[in-house]
Amino acid sequence: MKVNRYVEDILAQPQALQDTVARYEPAAFTPLAEEVRSGAYDRIVLSGMGSSHFAAYPAWLRLVQQGLPAWTVPSAELLHDALSLVTEESLLWLTSQSGASIEVQALVERLAPQRPRTLLATTAYPDSPLGSAAGVLLQLHFGDESTVSTGSYLTTLAVQHLALTQIAGGDVEQAIRDVAGTGEALATYLETWQQRVEEWVRLVGVPRPLYIVGRGPSLAAVETGSLIIKESAKFPVEGMSAAQFRHGPLEMADERLTVLVFAGSEAARPLNERLARELQDYGAVVVWLDWTPHPALPTVLLPSACPATAPIAEMVPLQLLSLALARQTGVEAGVFRHIGKVTRTE
């Protein structure tokens, strides 16, 4: 298979994770983490667009599980229809890998100088419009990524995990080791990336229609995976909650339907397995994504990860699926036709 810039970006992700955690500075984030824990903010609003927005979902879950008042809203909706959600006592956590996406840039300009109380930015570029406006910066380090979001997305998940660990008052040094360990596992996993692409070809071929489903933190990979497959392979796929899938789409289940199901957390696993087995009984092609093989379901194995870094591991097989689909449909994976690396038009 041709190794183009997109493939190179996928293979560079383990190093991007190592670089990001090596340059993370816990002391710089400690004051904000302590403010959040003390209840200094009336609300926390997480926002971004595309994969930057989807990457915030695990962070939002962790915040609300701590009892903190948190919302996650796409930047376009926040800008045009929900700006009143951001008050002068809010923490606005904006994520834009470029720091220059049109909606995020417009939000920064619209809100200055009165609100929010603190602007927290996750971006790779401190001198970008977002980085320059931030009161606190979580910087990404993923090298020269020039195609579809790969390392930029994984490093976003990584720094947000480290920041959330500090907000929760947890052991950030252990969190750093966990991310580094996941990076090492990805490096091992990607040593056989071509065989893993062939596995996807064998398991799903060129499916129409194709769904990706999961629950909880897995929804980050579900949403981002469906986005990057459309973007990199020009292939139609829908990602959604496994619970929502039962509210309508399940009626499509027959031999023409292909569904990829993330096993997810220990709490979610029985529910997801029940759906997968039911789909299989209806004749659908089902692929189970898990850390260990399932005795009754075709399984694509995930790179090793601890529960907190599972969203990082869950994304990589879907990147390889995009390569499989592109190869089978005659598309050069990851090459833009109508858009660019940074979205500059609303």
Residue pairs with C-beta under 8 A, 6 or more apart in sequence:
1 7
1 194
1 197
1 323
1 327
2 332
4 332
4 333
4 334
4 335
5 146
5 147
5 334
6 147
6 148
6 150
6 232
6 323
6 333
6 334
6 335
7 193
7 323
7 333
7 334
9 145
9 146
9 147
9 148
9 150
9 151
9 334
10 150
10 190
10 193
10 316
10 319
10 320
10 323
11 190
11 193
12 142
12 143
12 145
12 150
12 151
13 142
13 150
13 151
13 154
13 183
13 186
13 190
13 316
14 183
14 184
14 186
14 187
14 190
15 143
15 183
15 187
16 141
16 142
16 143
16 151
16 152
16 154
16 155
17 151
17 154
17 155
17 158
17 179
17 180
17 182
17 183
17 186
17 312
18 180
18 183
19 141
19 142
19 143
20 140
20 141
20 142
20 155
20 158
20 159
20 179
21 158
21 162
21 176
21 179
21 180
21 183
23 139
23 141
24 159
24 162
24 176
26 162
26 166
26 172
26 173
28 136
29 136
29 138
29 162
29 163
29 166
30 166
32 91
32 118
32 120
32 136
33 163
33 166
33 167
33 169
35 41
35 118
36 44
36 68
36 91
36 167
37 167
37 168
37 169
40 117
41 69
41 89
41 90
41 91
41 117
41 118
42 69
42 87
42 89
42 90
43 69
43 70
43 71
43 85
43 87
43 89
43 90
43 91
44 63
44 68
44 69
44 70
44 71
44 90
44 91
44 93
45 70
45 71
45 72
45 73
45 78
45 85
45 86
45 90
45 91
45 92
45 93
45 116
46 56
46 59
46 60
46 63
46 70
46 71
46 72
46 73
46 93
46 95
47 53
47 56
47 72
47 73
47 74
47 75
47 78
47 92
47 93
47 94
47 95
47 104
47 107
48 55
48 56
48 74
48 75
48 94
48 95
48 96
48 101
48 104
48 122
49 74
49 75
49 76
49 96
49 101
49 103
49 104
49 343
50 101
50 149
50 227
50 343
51 97
51 149
51 152
51 153
51 156
51 224
51 227
51 228
52 95
52 96
52 97
52 101
52 122
52 153
52 156
53 72
53 74
53 75
53 95
54 219
54 220
54 223
54 224
54 227
55 95
55 153
55 156
55 157
55 160
55 220
55 224
56 72
56 93
56 95
56 160
57 72
57 217
57 219
57 220
57 223
58 157
58 160
58 161
58 217
58 220
58 311
59 93
59 160
59 161
59 163
59 164
60 70
60 71
60 72
61 216
61 217
62 164
62 168
63 70
63 164
63 167
64 70
66 167
66 168
68 167
71 85
73 82
73 85
74 103
75 94
75 101
75 103
75 104
75 107
76 103
76 346
78 85
78 86
78 107
79 103
79 106
79 107
79 110
83 110
83 111
86 92
86 111
86 115
86 116
87 115
87 116
88 114
88 115
88 116
88 117
89 116
89 117
90 115
90 116
90 117
90 118
91 116
91 117
91 118
91 120
92 111
92 116
92 118
92 119
92 120
93 120
93 121
93 122
94 104
94 107
94 108
94 119
94 120
94 121
94 122
94 130
94 134
95 121
95 122
95 123
95 156
95 160
96 104
96 121
96 122
96 123
96 128
96 130
97 123
97 124
97 140
97 142
97 149
97 152
97 153
97 156
98 123
98 124
98 125
98 128
98 341
98 342
99 121
99 123
99 124
99 125
99 128
99 129
99 130
99 131
100 125
100 128
100 129
100 130
100 342
100 344
101 342
101 343
101 344
102 343
102 344
102 345
102 346
103 343
103 346
104 129
104 130
105 129
105 130
106 346
108 119
108 129
108 130
108 133
109 129
111 119
112 133
118 135
118 136
119 133
119 134
119 135
119 136
120 134
120 135
120 136
120 137
120 138
121 130
121 131
121 133
121 134
121 136
121 137
121 138
122 138
122 140
122 156
122 159
122 160
123 130
123 131
123 134
123 137
123 138
123 139
123 140
124 139
124 140
124 141
124 142
124 152
124 155
125 131
126 132
126 137
126 139
131 137
131 139
138 159
138 160
138 163
139 159
140 152
140 155
140 156
140 159
141 155
142 150
142 151
142 152
142 154
142 155
143 151
145 151
145 152
145 341
146 341
147 232
147 334
147 335
147 336
147 341
148 228
148 231
148 232
148 322
148 334
149 224
149 228
150 228
150 319
153 224
153 315
154 312
154 315
157 220
157 309
157 311
157 312
157 315
158 179
158 309
158 312
161 175
161 178
161 179
161 308
161 309
162 172
162 175
162 176
162 179
165 171
165 172
165 175
165 308
166 172
175 308
178 306
178 308
178 309
179 309
179 312
181 304
181 306
181 309
182 303
182 304
182 305
182 306
182 309
182 312
182 313
185 303
185 304
185 305
185 313
186 303
186 312
186 313
186 316
188 303
189 196
189 303
189 304
189 316
190 316
193 320
196 300
196 317
196 320
197 320
197 323
197 324
197 327
198 324
199 300
200 300
200 317
200 320
200 321
200 323
200 324
200 325
201 324
201 327
201 328
203 285
203 287
203 298
203 300
204 210
204 258
204 260
204 285
204 287
204 321
204 324
205 328
206 325
206 328
206 329
207 258
207 285
208 236
208 256
209 236
209 237
209 238
209 252
209 256
209 257
209 258
210 235
210 236
210 237
210 238
210 258
210 259
210 260
211 237
211 238
211 239
211 240
211 245
211 249
211 257
211 258
211 259
211 260
212 221
212 222
212 225
212 226
212 237
212 238
212 239
212 240
212 259
212 260
212 262
212 318
213 222
213 239
213 240
213 241
213 242
213 245
213 259
213 260
213 261
213 262
213 272
213 275
214 221
214 222
214 241
214 242
214 261
214 262
214 264
214 268
214 272
214 314
215 241
215 242
215 243
215 262
215 264
215 265
215 268
215 271
215 272
216 264
216 265
216 267
216 268
217 264
217 265
217 310
217 311
218 262
218 264
218 265
218 268
218 310
218 311
218 314
219 241
220 311
220 314
220 315
221 262
221 311
221 314
221 315
221 318
222 239
222 240
222 241
222 262
223 239
224 315
224 318
225 237
225 239
225 315
225 318
225 319
225 321
226 237
226 238
226 239
227 239
228 318
228 319
228 322
229 235
229 237
229 318
229 321
229 322
229 325
230 236
230 237
231 339
232 322
232 326
232 333
232 334
233 322
233 323
233 325
233 326
233 329
233 331
233 333
234 326
234 329
234 331
234 337
235 322
235 325
235 326
235 329
235 331
238 249
240 249
242 261
242 262
242 268
242 271
242 272
242 275
243 271
245 259
245 275
246 275
250 275
250 278
250 279
253 259
253 278
253 279
253 282
253 283
253 284
254 282
254 283
254 284
255 283
255 284
255 285
257 279
257 284
257 285
258 284
258 285
258 286
258 287
259 276
259 279
259 284
259 285
259 286
259 287
260 286
260 287
260 289
260 300
260 318
260 321
261 272
261 275
261 276
261 279
261 286
261 287
261 288
261 289
261 297
262 272
262 289
262 290
262 314
263 269
263 272
263 273
263 288
263 289
263 290
263 291
263 294
264 272
265 307
265 310
273 288
273 294
273 297
276 286
276 288
276 297
277 296
277 297
279 286
280 286
280 296
280 297
286 297
286 298
287 297
287 298
287 299
287 300
288 294
288 297
288 298
288 299
288 300
289 299
289 300
289 302
289 314
289 317
290 299
290 301
290 302
291 301
291 302
291 304
291 305
292 299
292 301
293 299
293 301
300 317
301 317
302 310
302 313
302 314
302 316
302 317
303 313
303 316
304 313
305 312
305 313
322 333
322 334
323 333
325 331
326 332
326 333
326 334
327 333
